[in-house]
Amino acid sequence: MDDPAPSPSPPPNEEQIAADSAARERVTVLALVAMLFYQGFAVAIVSVAAPWIGTSFHLDGAGIARLFAWISLSALGALALSRMIDRYGRRRMILWCMAAIPVCSIGTAVSTKLIWFAVFQIGLYAVVGAAGSGCVVMLSEELPIARRARGQSFGGLAASVGAGLCVFLMPIFDAYGWSWRWMFVISAAGIAMLPAMARLLPESGRWEVSDASGITSRTRFYDVFQPLYRKRSITMIICALAAAISTTGANAFSYYHAVSVVGMSSAGTSAMTIVAGGLGLLGFPFGAWTAERFGRVPTVVAFGIAITAGHLWYFWGPPTHFAWPLMWLSAGFFWFNLCDNGGTVASNVAATELFPTPLRGTMIGWFALVSAIGAVISNAAVALLANKMGGLSIVVGTLSIVGIPAAILFGIMIDETRGMSLEMAGKEEEFTSEN
């Protein structure tokens, strides 16, 4: 008598499929958030340690601005690497860039000549920029519509907390007489997290579908300017350029302004940065809520205009002989960080929703490039005008005003994508048919 045929396995039910999808989502978000935390720490070091780095290399405020301008050249590498994220896959390029961060950190730590310090920092910012682009793209691709803005807020929050850790450690190092170079040694220790990230991070399902169709190999980095996306890409590039000119100096010289201009102690400045900056982290969930409640475009416009008030308050103050300079600076620091974080969430969501899968990482790379150009312009302006206009802080405040017309232009020209699928918002079907 023949053995009975084995009964077929029952197909997975909807509950099991939903559970598997939720588990994949949690693991992916966890890996991306952890990597963004690490990246935030690594890139914050040079800004937080700027006063001590300046002392080591005999640089004044203008010299530090010139150094930052050279470091901004990293965006050329970030653009090339971001294009490779679209061409060769999110997971592969993110992990390769993550592996390069410790190498650049160690190189920076042992550099005794300014030129080598700049070279390794250019490399560090290039790979962090590309890895960050991949993480931002994957957060949008892996999350459902209703949680897309919230996911971007988690990513931004993680990067900011990583930078906050740097701010917390720097005065401790200073108090014990330890060199700023040890901060980069700590950054290099991040290599230990790479094996776990390789296990946790899957490849983007949307990218795999796009790659299987062959469309990723047929696209080029300049396809973001084809007629279907030209208005979006050019407008967003102009806005990104202006926003970089507006915010670069404020982000780079906030610590320097408090310590070297206002005369606060490093411990007091770090305490202000941690407390006021910590409260400013509320901008991430607030920005996610406003982006879902009112839309991506109104959120970018409102925060983009409001941030200028915080910059002017911080860098053009406190008034001479003001009794509580710490309170003055804390209020301004809180406000412009709140606005910066909220606007970042909405702009990241919009940037990833407005372009198709084969160009999503590439477009983020273009933003990195023009943002670097804006940073070069900003730092060059600070270096050239600081002495002529009465100080670095006056120039930084003046440059921040450029962000107002950029926010207005964004509101006029950019399409709203709230509630749309990535395929609909990015015109994926039209793009595929034309290419």
N, C-alpha and C positions, 0 to 999 in steps of 0.2 A: 504493500500500500504506500502510495507516494505521500511524502510529507506535505502538509498543507503549506501553501504559499504564504510567506510572511505578509502580514497585513501592512499596508503602506503607512508611513508616519503621517499623523494628522497635520494638515497645514497650520502654520502658526496663526493664532487668532489675532484680532485687532489689538487686544490688550497687550499681548506679547510684543507685537511690532512697535506699539507706542512706548512700551517700557524700554525696549532696545534703543529706540531713537532718543529717548530722554537720557539714557545712560551715556550714549555717544556724545550727546550735546554737553552733558556735565563734564565729561572727561576732556573734551576739546576746549571748552571754555576755561577749565582749570589750567590746562597746559599753556594756553595763550596768555592768560592773566599772569601766570608765573613768569613767563618769558618777558612780558612787558614790564613787570616789576624789576627784573634784572636789567633790562635795557634802560629803564628810567634812572636807576642808580648809576650805571656806567657813564651815561652822557651828562649827568648832573655834576660830576666831579669837577670838571674844568671851570664851570661857572662859580660853584660854591667856593672852590679853592683859589679863585682868581687873585685875591690880594696876596696870598702866599706864593703862588706861582709867579706873580709879577715881581715879588721881592727876590725870588731865586734867580730869575733871568734879567733882573734890573730893568723892569718895564714900569712905566707910569700908566695912567689911565688910557692915554692915546696909544701907547704901545700894546696894551692888552687888547684894545679895540682892533688894532692891526692884526694881532695874532688870531683873534676870532674871525676876522675877514678871511685870512688864509685857510682856516679850518673849514670855512663854508664851502670851499672847493670840493669838499666831500660829496656834495650833491650830484656831481657828474657821475661818480661811482654809484651813488644810490639810484640814479635813473637807470643805469645799465643793469644793475642787479634787480631792480624792480621789474624791468622788462623780462628778465630771466624768470621771475616768479610767475609771470603769465605763460612763458614759453615752456619751462621745464617743471613746473609744479610748485604749489605753495609750500608743502611740507619739506621737500628737498632743499629748497633755497633758504627757508627759515632756519633749518638746522645747520646748514653750512655757514650761514652768517653768524649764528649763535656760537659756532665753534671758533670763528675768527675774532670774536670780541676779546677773549682772554689773551690771545696773541698780541693784539694791539694794546691792551692794557699793560701787559708786561713791558712791551717796547716803550710805552710812555713812561712807565715807572723808572726805567734805567736810563732814560735819555738825559744827558747832561748838556747837550747843545740844543738851542732853541729850534734849529731846523729839523732835527730828528724828533723832537717833541711834537712839532707841527705835523710832520709826516705821519706819525703813528696816530695822532688825533684825527687827521683827515681819514685815515683808514677806519678808525673806530666809528666815526660818525657815518661813514658810508655804509658799513655793514649793519649798524644799528638802524639807520634810516630804512634800509631795505627790509630787514627783519621786522621792523615796526609796520611797514607797509603791508607785508604778508599777513601779519597778525590782525591788522585792522580789516583787511579784505576777508580773511577767514571768519572773523566774528560776524560779519554781515552774511556770508554765504552759508554758515552753519546754523544760524538762528532763524526761527520763524518770524514773520512780519511783526507780530505783536511784541517781540522781545528784542528786536534789532537795535533800537536806540538804547535800551537798558544794557545790552551786551557791550556796546561802545562805551557806555559810562563805566562799566566794570574795568574795561581795558584802560581807559584814561585814568581811572582812580588808582589802578595798580602801578602804572608808570609814575604817577605823582607820589605815591607812597614810597616807591623806590628812591625817588629824588629826595623825599623827606628824610629817609634813612641817612642819606649822604649829608644832609644839613645837620642832622643830629650828631653824627660822628665827628664832623670836622672840628668843632670847638673842643671836643674831648681830646682829639689828637693835638690841637694847639696847646691846650692846657698842660699836657704831659710832654710837650716838646718833640712830638713825633712829626716827621716830615709828611707833607701832603702826598708824597709818592706812595706811602703805604695804602692810601685809598685805592690806588690803581692795583695794588697787589690783592686787596680784597675783591676788587672787580674781577681780576683774573681767576680767583677761586671759583667763580661761577661755572667753570668748566665741569665741576662735579655734578651739576644738575642736567648736563646734556644727555646722558644715557636714559634718565627717567623721561625727559621730554621726547626722546626718540620713540620710547614705548607708548607714550600717551597720545601723541599727536597723530591723527589720521590725515590722509590726503583729503582735500576738499572734493566732495561728491560732484559739485557743479563743474569744477575744473576737469575732473576725470571724464565727464560726459562731453565737455567741450573739446578736450584733447582727442577723444575717440572719434569725434566727427571730423577731425583734421583742421578745424578752423584756427586753432592756436598757432599752427605752423604757417598759416597763410597771412597772418596779421603782422604788422610792423609797428614800431613805437610811434610813428607819426600818424597812424590811422585814427587817433583821437581827434584829428582835425578834419576828417572827412565830413561832407555836408551834413550827415545825419547828427553829428555831435559838435559841429563847429561852434555854434553859439554857446553851448554849455562849456566846452573846453576853454575857449578863449576868454570868456567871462570869468570863469573860475580861476584861470591862470592870472589874470589881471588882479583879481581880488586877493589871491594868495600872495602875489608880489607885494601889494600894498599892505596887507596884513603883516607880512614879515618885516617890512620897513617900520611899521608901527610898533610891533611888539618885541623885536629882537633885542633892542637896547634895554627895554624894561626887564625882560627875563634875564639877560646876561649881567646887568649891572645893579640889580636890586640889592644884592649883598654888598657890593662895592660901595654903593651910595650910602648905605647905612653905616658901614664901618669907616670908610675913608673920607666921606664928605660930611656926614652928620656927626661923626665921632663916637658912635656907639661901640660898645665892646663886642667882641666876637660872640661871647656867651649870650649877651642881651639880644643881639641880632639873630642868632640861631633860635633863641626862645621865641622871638617874634615870628620868625619864619615858620617855625613848627606849629605854634598856636594859631596865628592868623592864617597861615597857609593851610593848616588842618581844617579850620572852619571853611576856608575857600573850597575845599574838596566837596562841599555840599553842592557846588556848581555842577558836578557830574550827574547826580540823580535829578537835580532840578532841571538841568538841560535836557536830560532824557524825557522827563515828564512834559516839559513845554514842547519838545519836538513831537511827541505823540499827541499832545492835547491841541496845540495850535499849529503845528507844522514845522518842518525843518527850516524853511526860508525865514519865517517871522522870528524864529529863535536866533538864527545867525545874525539877522539885522539888529535885533534888540540888544543882544550881548555885544555885538561888534561896535555899536555906538557907545554903549554904557561903559565899556572898558577904558575908553579914553579919559573919562572923568577920574577913574582910579589912578591911571598913570600920572596925570597932571598933579593930583593931590599928593602922591607919593614923592615924585621927583622934583616938584617945585616947592616942596615943604620939607620940614616944618618951618614956620616963620622964625626969624632971628629971635633968640632969647625965649622961645616958646618953652613953657615949664615942663611939658610932658611929651618930648619928641618920640618916645617909644609908642605912646598911644596914637599919636598922629600917623606915624609910619604904619602901625598895625592896621589902622582903619583902611588906609589906602591899599596896603598889601592884600588884605582880605578881599576888598572890593574887586581889584583887577584880577585876582586869581579866581574868584567866583565867576566873573564874566568870561574869563579866558577858558575855564573848564567847561562851562555851559555851552559856549559857542563851539568849542572843539568837538563835543559830542554831536551836535547838530550838523556841523560841517563834515565830519567823518562819515556820518550816516548818509548825507546827501551825496558826497563824493563817490561812495561805493554803490549807491543805488542808481546813479545817473548814467552809468557806463556798463557795457556787457562784460561777461566773464572773461573773454580773451583780452580785454583792455583794462580791466579793473585795477590790477596791480600797476600797470604801465601809467595810468593816469595819476595814481598816488605818487609814482616816481617823478612825473612832471611837476607835481605840486612841490615835491622836495627840491627839485632843481630851481624853480622860480623862487621858492622860499629862501634858498641859499643865495640866490642873486640879490633878493631883498635884504638878506642878512649882511651881505658884502656892502651893499649901498648904505645900510644903516650903520655898520661899524666904521666904514670909511668916512661917513659924515661925522660920526662922533670923533674919530681920530683927527679929522681936518678942522672941525669947528669948535672942539672943546675949549681950546685956549682963547679963541676969538670971541666966543659967545659967553664967556664967563664961567665955564665949567662943563664937565661931562653931563651932569644931571639936567642942565638947561636944554641941551641938545636932545637928550633922550625924551624929555617931555614934549618938545616941539615935534619930533618925528612921530609921536603917538597920534597926532591929529590926522595923519594920513589914513588911519583906519576908518574914519567916518564916511568919506565918499565911497570907500570900498564896500562897506556894509550896505549903503544905499544902492549901489550898482548891483550887488547880489540880489537884493530884494526885487529889483526891476526886471532882471534878465533871466533868473534861474527858475526852472519849473519845480513845482511842489511835488514830492513823491510820497507823502505820508499815506500809509495804508495800501501801497502798491506792492506787488511781488517784485523781486529783482528783475525777473524777465520782462515785466511790463514797464517798470520804471526805466530800465536800461535799453529798451527797444531791441531786445535780444533777437526776436524773430526777424525784424526788418534788417538788422545787421547781418544775420546769417544768410538771408536771401540775397543780399547785395555783395556778399564776399564768398 
